[in-house]
Each structure stands twice: as structure tokens, then as C-alpha cells.
Amino acid sequence: MIRAEITAIGTVKRAATIRTDKNNNPYLSFILAVNLADSDGKTKEIEIFVMDTKGQQSDLSLYSEKKRVSITGTLDIRTKGEDLVYYLNVKSITTQDVADLDAITGTLHFIGHLRKENFFEEKTDRNGNPYLIFSAYSTEKVGDNFVNTWVNFKRFRDSDDEVLREDWFQSKANVDITGDLQISAFKGRINLASRVKSIKPAERSQKA
């Protein structure tokens, strides 16, 4: 599971419509385009599928194409083919005083597994403080296949007596992590990363 509580600022790419879910409940839907700075000085656009269960028919005109909006809500991130897909369930949305710069900021909640081999590396920052870098993946069944979505993590100590790597932190461990969400672009590819705020073993019943 890769889920985040976020604020997204961007531009409506596909105008809002009213749709119905599998239980025939109506909701407002549109596509939000967010442009991220890429490593080559260009930008990489990502599309977020927005769902507002409180949206009404009368709200459709508010979210026309090219309208700037700021949305807070719950973002689910998954893999489809070679790309990441993003689904945002709205908590609040505004078209007033929206910043000019696109952005996605928030807190990530990740449940998944560490790598099997070379699953962490310990480094030291410029001030001599040790930290861990590691990657973990969340698995989802799509049709008859399983697909993995990877996130890169950094973990620093909050205090001098805090342990960076507990005994349970082992190859292929199932982890439950909370941290800041970092979505960036590098040579046209989207990378997911996070600075760890808390980490613990995931319960067996939790979906990875």
C-alpha cells in the first residue's frame, strides 16, 4: 500500500463530469495535471484522477479545462504497465488564490517489503550524522500478475541514542513506514521517495 495525505496544486486537464461508482453512487471526477521539475531543466507532467464524492452537478462549471485548483485529500499510488497512476479522493478543493507553481506535498503511509539483497546502506552526512538509505516495494495483484511499486527511503536518527537499524530490520522484512512524500522527475521518469518519520514491522494482516 502506498497512500498519502496530500495537497496538490495544478491545472484541470479534463473538465469535471458526474460519474457513478459500482454501487451507483454519484461522484464528481476530473483529471488534474501537475508539472514537476525534471533533472534536465524541463518538466514532467503527471495526471491525477480526482474523485470528489461531495461534488454536485452545480460544481461542474468550477472545474473547467485549464482552471487552476488546490486540492487536499488522500492519494493512492499504483503501477500500471511501466507507469505510475494516481487516484486522489478529495477532502477539500479551492479555485481561489491558487499558487502559480505546481506542487504535491504531504505525508506518506507505506506498507511493503525490503529488498532481498543489499537492502540498505549506511552513510554519513556533511555534519557527521549517520543515516540509512534503503528501498522497499509494495505489491499489488493486477489481473493474473503481481506488480511492484518501489519507494526510496532515507532514515536519520531523531536523537543520539536512537537505533538506526533495529534487529527486525532484515532482508525482505515487511515494513510499515510513515514519512514525508517526495515525488520527483529524473530524465522523464517519476521517482517516489520519503524521509522516514516512523518505521515498524508491518502486521501480517496489513496489505503490502
C-alpha positions as CSV (number, residue, x, y, z in Angstrom):
1,M,0.0,0.0,0.0
2,I,1.3,3.4,-1.0
3,R,-1.1,6.1,0.3
4,A,-0.5,9.8,1.2
5,E,-2.4,12.7,2.7
6,I,-1.5,15.5,0.4
7,T,-2.1,18.9,-1.0
8,A,-1.9,19.0,-4.8
9,I,-1.7,22.2,-6.9
10,G,-2.2,22.0,-10.6
11,T,-4.4,22.6,-13.6
12,V,-7.6,20.8,-14.7
13,K,-6.7,18.8,-17.8
14,R,-10.0,17.2,-18.4
15,A,-13.1,19.0,-17.3
16,A,-15.3,17.7,-14.5
17,T,-18.1,15.3,-15.1
18,I,-20.5,13.4,-12.8
19,R,-20.0,9.6,-12.7
20,T,-21.3,6.7,-10.7
21,D,-19.4,4.1,-8.8
22,K,-20.1,0.3,-8.7
23,N,-22.8,0.9,-6.1
24,N,-24.4,3.6,-8.4
25,N,-23.4,6.4,-6.1
26,P,-22.6,9.6,-7.9
27,Y,-19.3,11.5,-7.7
28,L,-17.6,14.4,-9.4
29,S,-14.5,13.4,-11.5
30,F,-11.8,15.2,-13.4
31,I,-8.1,14.9,-14.3
32,L,-5.6,17.2,-12.6
33,A,-2.3,17.9,-14.4
34,V,0.7,18.6,-12.2
35,N,4.1,19.5,-13.7
36,L,7.2,18.5,-11.8
37,A,10.7,19.9,-12.5
38,D,12.9,17.4,-14.2
39,S,16.6,16.9,-13.9
40,D,17.2,18.2,-17.5
41,G,15.6,21.6,-16.7
42,K,12.3,20.6,-18.4
43,T,9.1,19.5,-16.7
44,K,7.4,16.1,-16.4
45,E,3.6,16.1,-16.3
46,I,1.7,13.6,-14.2
47,E,-2.1,13.1,-14.3
48,I,-4.1,12.6,-11.2
49,F,-7.5,11.1,-11.3
50,V,-9.6,13.2,-9.0
51,M,-12.8,11.9,-7.2
52,D,-15.0,14.1,-5.1
53,T,-17.9,12.3,-3.5
54,K,-19.3,15.6,-2.2
55,G,-19.3,17.2,-5.7
56,Q,-22.6,18.3,-7.2
57,Q,-23.8,18.9,-10.7
58,S,-23.7,22.6,-9.9
59,D,-20.0,22.4,-9.3
60,L,-19.1,21.3,-12.8
61,S,-18.5,24.8,-14.1
62,L,-15.9,25.4,-11.4
63,Y,-13.6,22.8,-12.7
64,S,-13.3,23.5,-16.4
65,E,-10.2,22.8,-18.5
66,K,-7.2,25.0,-17.7
67,K,-8.6,26.0,-14.3
68,R,-6.1,26.3,-11.5
69,V,-7.0,24.3,-8.4
70,S,-5.6,23.3,-5.0
71,I,-6.8,20.0,-3.6
72,T,-6.3,18.3,-0.2
73,G,-7.2,14.6,0.1
74,T,-6.0,11.0,0.1
75,L,-3.7,9.9,-2.7
76,D,-3.3,6.3,-3.7
77,I,-0.3,5.4,-6.0
78,R,-0.2,2.3,-8.0
79,T,1.7,0.8,-11.0
80,K,0.0,0.3,-14.4
81,G,2.3,-1.1,-17.1
82,E,5.5,0.9,-17.0
83,D,4.0,3.9,-15.3
84,L,2.6,5.1,-12.0
85,V,-1.0,6.0,-11.7
86,Y,-2.5,8.4,-9.1
87,Y,-6.0,8.4,-7.6
88,L,-7.0,11.3,-5.4
89,N,-10.1,11.2,-3.1
90,V,-10.9,14.8,-2.3
91,K,-11.3,16.3,1.2
92,S,-11.4,19.9,0.2
93,I,-10.8,21.8,-3.0
94,T,-10.5,25.5,-3.9
95,T,-10.0,27.6,-7.0
96,Q,-9.3,30.8,-5.0
97,D,-5.7,32.2,-4.5
98,V,-4.1,29.1,-6.0
99,A,-0.3,29.3,-6.2
100,D,1.3,29.7,-9.7
101,L,3.8,26.8,-9.1
102,D,2.6,23.2,-9.3
103,A,3.3,21.0,-6.3
104,I,2.5,17.9,-4.4
105,T,3.3,17.8,-0.7
106,G,2.1,15.6,2.1
107,T,2.7,12.6,4.4
108,L,3.2,9.1,3.0
109,H,2.0,5.9,4.6
110,F,3.7,2.9,3.1
111,I,3.3,-0.8,3.8
112,G,5.6,-3.2,1.9
113,H,8.8,-5.2,1.8
114,L,12.5,-4.5,1.9
115,R,14.8,-5.8,-0.8
116,K,16.2,-9.4,-0.6
117,E,19.8,-8.4,-1.2
118,N,21.8,-5.3,-0.5
119,F,18.7,-4.0,1.2
120,F,20.3,-1.0,3.0
121,E,23.4,1.2,3.1
122,E,24.6,3.4,6.0
123,K,26.1,6.8,5.1
124,T,27.1,9.9,6.9
125,D,26.0,13.4,6.1
126,R,28.3,16.5,6.0
127,N,27.8,17.1,9.7
128,G,28.9,13.5,10.6
129,N,25.4,12.3,11.3
130,P,24.7,8.7,10.2
131,Y,21.7,7.8,8.2
132,L,20.3,4.8,6.3
133,I,19.2,4.7,2.7
134,F,17.0,1.8,1.5
135,S,14.3,0.9,-0.9
136,A,11.1,-1.0,-0.4
137,Y,8.3,-2.2,-2.6
138,S,4.6,-2.6,-2.4
139,T,3.0,-5.4,-4.3
140,E,-0.5,-5.4,-5.9
141,K,-2.2,-8.1,-8.0
142,V,-3.3,-6.8,-11.4
143,G,-5.2,-9.5,-13.3
144,D,-3.1,-12.7,-13.1
145,N,0.1,-10.8,-12.4
146,F,1.7,-9.2,-9.4
147,V,3.3,-5.7,-9.9
148,N,5.7,-3.9,-7.6
149,T,5.9,-0.2,-6.9
150,W,9.2,1.0,-5.4
151,V,9.9,3.8,-2.9
152,N,13.4,5.1,-1.9
153,F,13.8,6.0,1.8
154,K,16.2,7.9,4.0
155,R,16.2,7.4,7.7
156,F,18.0,9.7,10.2
157,R,18.2,9.5,13.9
158,D,15.9,11.8,15.9
159,S,18.2,11.5,18.9
160,D,21.8,10.3,19.7
161,D,20.5,7.2,21.5
162,E,18.0,6.2,18.8
163,V,18.9,3.0,16.9
164,L,19.1,3.4,13.1
165,R,18.5,-0.3,12.3
166,E,16.6,-2.5,14.7
167,D,17.1,-6.3,14.9
168,W,13.9,-6.9,12.9
169,F,15.1,-4.7,10.0
170,Q,16.3,-7.6,7.9
171,S,16.2,-8.7,4.2
172,K,12.6,-9.0,2.9
173,A,11.2,-7.7,6.2
174,N,7.6,-6.4,6.0
175,V,7.6,-2.7,7.0
176,D,5.1,-0.1,7.9
177,I,6.6,3.4,7.3
178,T,5.4,7.0,7.7
179,G,7.3,9.9,6.2
180,D,7.2,12.9,4.0
181,L,6.1,12.3,0.4
182,Q,8.6,13.3,-2.3
183,I,7.6,12.9,-5.9
184,S,10.3,14.0,-8.4
185,A,11.3,13.5,-12.1
186,F,14.6,12.3,-13.4
187,K,15.2,12.0,-17.2
188,G,11.4,11.6,-17.8
189,R,10.9,9.0,-15.1
190,I,9.0,9.6,-11.8
191,N,10.7,8.7,-8.6
192,L,9.0,8.2,-5.2
193,A,11.0,8.9,-2.1
194,S,10.5,9.7,1.6
195,R,12.4,10.8,4.7
196,V,11.3,8.4,7.4
197,K,9.4,9.7,10.4
198,S,8.5,6.4,11.9
199,I,9.1,2.7,11.0
200,K,7.9,-0.5,12.5
201,P,7.3,-4.1,11.4
202,A,4.0,-4.4,9.5
203,E,1.3,-6.7,10.8
204,R,0.8,-9.9,8.8
205,S,-2.8,-8.8,8.1
206,Q,-1.7,-5.5,6.6
207,K,-1.8,-5.3,2.8
208,A,1.7,-4.7,1.3
